[in-house]
Amino acid sequence: MSGQSDARVPLSVLVPVKNDAANLRACLATISFAREIVVVDSESTDGTQAVTEAARARIVQFVWSGKFPRKKNWALENIPWRHEWVLIVDADERVTPELEREIRQAICRTDVDGFYLNRRFWFLGGWINHCGYFPSWNLRLFRHRLGRYEQIEIDDDIVSGDNEVHEHVLLNGRTEYLTAPMEHYAFPDIATFIDKHNRYSTWEAAAFIKPHARTGKRTLRATPFGAVIERKRWLKKLAIKAPFRPSLRFLYHYVWKQGFRDGYRGWVLCRLLGWYERMIVLKEREMKKRLSNSNAAAA
């Protein structure tokens, strides 16, 4: 139990996992104030089920067909949630006591349908406070019947996993922001960062070269006049055809977003983000060449 109160609150928590036993135990401890916790697993083999059962949470298995919906949307649509409000937390995230207090108050509101949560990233032994990585807003707490993740289509042969990672929640309702940040331990070391972003860059490249990948009713808008995430998507769209994208990305995070204020870890993170952009650019070229050769062969 969190220690804030012995009374659990009428809140459902969705935790999507796959072989996340190492992170899951600590995660579940920080959300024990919720009356319902559902771990949606993808047939893990590392003891995830035992960790879930020890925490007295419910585990549901998800087998992806390779098509929509992916894990989170499937869970939102198919699990018979006991409560109106759902909180979505990844296994490498932690709800702090301060955020717990805000969540307890937030779900009593009748005039709001969802809340954006801010995430603080732990990297190289300290918190990232700038670099464009903080604040990092995600719509994670909402009335489950009103929200679904956007569906960004990419080619079927791109291995992007069974879970929504880059997609954001589209909510049919009013939103506000909670102030206390959620802790995010996504990158315990540089090797993990590189491994994850190698996969992410494949997804990003595929999404960039597909003409309708970021348009339509089931995707978030890219606009300079919208929410923070919509403005970031607009900037990303503008940057697709910019020259020297890796260098520009480094400068954006290190200078414009003041990554230099995070010292050595800020320098390393911003350099890695420049490398990440270079991987996206190179994979875009590779995919376009493959597509061109395929079209030429078909003709």
N, C-alpha and C positions, 0 to 999 in steps of 0.2 A: 504494500500500500504506500501511497506517495507521502503520507505524513501530514498533508494539508487538512484532511478531514477523513473520518472513518466512513462517511457516507459516499458511496459511489453515485455518479450522476447518470441521468438517462442519455447516454451517448454511446454510439456504436463506433468502433475503430476498425478500419481496414488496413491490414499490414500485408502487402504483396511480397513474397519471398521466393528465392530459389537458392538452396544451399547457403543460407545465411545464419546458420546456427551460432557462429562466432559472435555475431552482432545482436542476434534476436533477444537473447536473455536480458541484456541491459535495456534494450528498447521496450520490451514488454513491462519491465519494472516501472518505467516512467509513465506508462499509460494505464496503470492498474486502477486509476480513479474512475474509469469508464465501466459501465455495467455490462457492455458487450464488446469483446475483442475477437475478431475473426482474422486468422492468418490464412491467406490464400496462397497455397503452395503449388509449385510446379514439379512435383514428384522428386523432392530433394532426397539426397542419399547421405547427408552429413549429420543426421540426428536432429534436424529441424522439428520433426514431429514430437520427439521426446521433450525438447525445450518448450514447445508450445503447450503440451499437456501438463508439464510441471508448473507452468504459470496459470493453469486452469483456463486457458483460452481455447477457442474452437478452431479446428483446422479444416479447411476445405481444399480439395485437390482441383486443380485446373489443368486441363489438357488442351493445348492450343491447336486449332485446325490449320493454322497458317493464314487465316483470313480474319476480318473483323468479326466480332470484337476482340480486342486484346484483354489482358487480365483485369485491369481495373474497371473498365466499362462492363465487362462480363459480370464481375462481382457486384457492381452497383445495380445491374439489371436483374440478376438472377438470385442473389442471396436474399432471403426474407428477413430484412433488417428489423430488429425489434424496436428501434428508436428512430425518430425523425431526423436527428442530426447525425452526420457521419464525419469522422476525422480520418484523413488518410496519412499514414506515417510509414516511411520506409524503414527497413531494419537497421540502417546505419544512422538513423535520426533519433534524437532524444527530446522529449518534452520536459522542459525545466519546470520547477515549482512555480516560478513567476508566470510562465505561460499557462500552466494548469489553472491558476487562479483566474486568468483572463478567460479561458475556455469555459470554466464553470459559470461565469457571468454571461458570456456571450450566448450560450445556448438557451438562456432564459429570455432573450430578446424576442419580441414578436414583430418588430419593424424591420428586421434584416434577415436575409436568406443565406448569406454566406460571408466568410471572413478570410482575408488574405493573411497568411502567416509568413513571417520573415525568417530566413535561415542564415545561420552563421557557420562558415566553413572552418574546420580545423585542418591546418596544413603545416607540415614540417615543425610540429611541436608548438604551434600557437594559432591564434584566431586571425583570420583574414578580415580586416575591417574596411578595406577599400577595393581596388582592382576591378570595380564593377561587379564584384561578387558579394558585396554587402552594402546596402540591403539587397536581399534576394527574395522577391515576393512570389508566393504561390498560393492559389486558391485551394485550400486543403480542408476547410471546415465549412460544411454547407448542408442544407436540407437535401437529402439524397435523391428525392424524387425530382428535384429541379436541376440537377447538374450531371453532365456527362463530359468525358474527355473528348477533345476534338479528334477527328480521324484524318490523318495526313497520309495520303496514298503514295506509296513508292513501289518500284518494280518488285514483282514476286520473288525474284532471285536474289534480292538483297536481304541478307540475314540481319534482322533488326530486333530479334527477340520477341517474347510473348507478352511483354509488359510495356505500358506507356512510359517513356522516359522524357522525351522532349515535348510531348503534347501537354496542353493546358486544359483546365476545366472550363467549359462553356456553361454559364449559369443563367437560368431564366429567373432573375430576381435581383434584389438590391444587395450590394456588398459594402463591407467596411474593412478596416485593417486592425489587427491586434499588434500591440507594440513589443511585447516580450519575444525575443528571438528563439527559434528552435535550433538546437545544436545538430550539426551535420558532420559526420565523420566518414565522408565518402572516400577520401584519399589518404589513407594512413601512411603511404610512402609514394615516391615518385613512380615506381614500377606500376603500382595500381592505377595511378593517373594515366600513364601512357597506355596501359592495356585497355582501360575503359574508353579513352578518347580515340584510340585506333578504331574501335568499333563504332563510336559515335560519328567519327568523320566519314565513314562509309554511308551511314544513314543521312548525314547532312548533305553529302555530295549527291546522293540519289534524290533527295527532296528538292535540291536546287535545280537540277536539270529537268525535272518533271514539270511541265508547264502549269498544271493545275494543282500542284502539290499543296500549295498554301492558300487556296481559294475555295469558296463555296460555303454552304450553310454549316458544315460540320468542322470548320476550322476557324481559328482566331483571326481577327482582322489585323492587317498591317497598316497602321495609321499613325501620323505624328500627333494626333489630337486625342488619342485614346488613353487607356491605362498604361502603367509602366511597361508591362509585358508587350502590349501592342506597339508601343513606341520602339522598344528594342527590336521587335520583329520588322518594323518599318526600316530601321537603320540597317538591319542585316540584309534586307531586300535591296536597299540602295547600294550596299557594298559589294554585291555579287559581281558587278562588272568593273569595279575599281581596280586600277593597277596597284601592284605591290601590296596585295591584301595581307600577307603575313606580317609585313613591317607595319602597316597601318593598324592591324589588330594589336600588335604589341604596344604601339604608341597610344592607342585608344585606352587600353587597360592601364598602362604604366604612367602615362602623363595626364590624359584627360580625366580618367577615373582615379588618379592619384595613387596608383599602386606603389609608387616610390615611398609612400608613407608607411607601408608595411615592411620596410627594410629588406633584409635578405630574402625572406619568404615571399615578399611581394615581387621582387626581381625574378625569382625562379618561376613563380606562377605565371607572370606575364610573358616570360620567355617561352614557357610551355604552351601558352595560349597562342602565341605566334606560330609555334611548331604545329599546333593543332590546325590552325587556319591553312598552313602550307599543305598538310595532309589532305584537307578538304579540296583545295585547288587541284592538287595532283590527281586525286581520285575523280574529280569532275572531268578533267581532261581525258583520263583513261576511259571513263564511262561514255563520254561523248564520242570518242574514237571507236569504241566497240559498237555503239549504236549506229554510227555512220557506216562502218564496215558491214554491219548486219543489213542495213537498208540497201546498200549497194549490191550485196549478194542476192537480196530478194528481188531487186530490179533486174 
